Each structure stands twice: as C-alpha cells, then as structure tokens.
Amino acid sequence: MLRRVLVGLVAIGVLASFMGMGGFSLFTATTDNDANTFTSGSVDISTSPATAFLTMSYMAPLDSVTAELIVTNDGTLQMRYAMTTATTDVDNLHLDDTLTLVIRELGTDCATFDGNLVYGGTGETLAAGFIGDPTPGGDTGDRLLNAGAHEHLCFKVTLPDVTGPMSAETTATFTFDAEQTTNN
C-alpha cells in the first residue's frame, strides 16, 4: 500500500512538472510595428546679403546710407530672433558713437523708408543698435518668423549735423540670434 501511494505521488509530481514546463500545447503570436520615426525640428537663420550690405565712404554731416537686409528662417520651426551690433573704433575717434541707426520694416521700399519702426528714430547710435534681446525666451522687441518665411528690413545710418573729427572710421557687425518659439 505504501508503495502504491509512493508511486501515485511520483506520478502526480511528474504530471505537475509537465504541466508547468509546457507539456501541453500553447499557441502564441508576435507582431512588430516598425518604421516609427522621430525627427527633431530646426532653427536656421540667414541674412541676405550675408555681408557688407550697408557701407558708405566719405560721409559728410547729414549724409545717410540706406540698405535692405532680408532675414530668413531656413529652419522647420517657427523662430524668434534678436539682433545686436558690435562696432570697432580702430582710430579712437568714436564715429560708432556718432552715427545714428534707424531700422524699419519694408514699406514702399527702402529708399522711401516708410515702413513700421523697428529700432531708433530718436538719435540712437550705431554702436548701441539692437532688435529684441538675444537671451533665451520671448523678450520685448523679438521678431517672429514662421518656418520658411522671410522679412525685409531697411537699415539707415546717418552722420548727424555735428562737428567732430574728420576721416574717422568704424565698422559694424550685426549679429542675429534665433531660437524656436515652440515650448520656449
């Protein structure tokens, strides 16, 4: 009798191990959902012309020079941009602090200079020229451009009716900084 019980327990154990280890048939299936793609957007600002769009030699008091600059968003995201100006004073005669800068949106044309005021108009100097603020986040004066869009700006530099050094020289570099507006 003990032997029968022992054989019965061994049989139950063997049967239990087959059930736990896949001794019975089990149907399974798997599928893949592939080709899920993620691409980040881009912010890409450019200006045209890319260099030296605003120059004038031999300026006399009350002379001015006006030129058009096109700012383009070559990226895939809407962007905001700001502009700062860096000038040189190689001869230490401070022409950069004497010249005035006015920036307008394109109106009729840059020669007419009748677009909406972006910067200046009350004697602001070339050396201090700016649009918006290049620090991250939206700031007063920042300009918005949608992806693939551009805008025309008219720059005007004037030598005011002042007495001062003759044959002074300065150069200006306009730096445009852009950032995405989405989630920023």
PyMOL commands that set and color helices and strands:
alter all, ss='L'
color gray80, all
select helices_A, chain A and resi 2-20+95-97+126-128
alter helices_A, ss='H'
color red, helices_A
select strands_A, chain A and resi 45-48+64-73+79-87+100-105+117-119+130-131+143-145+150-158+172-180
alter strands_A, ss='S'
color yellow, strands_A
deselect
rebuild
show_as cartoon
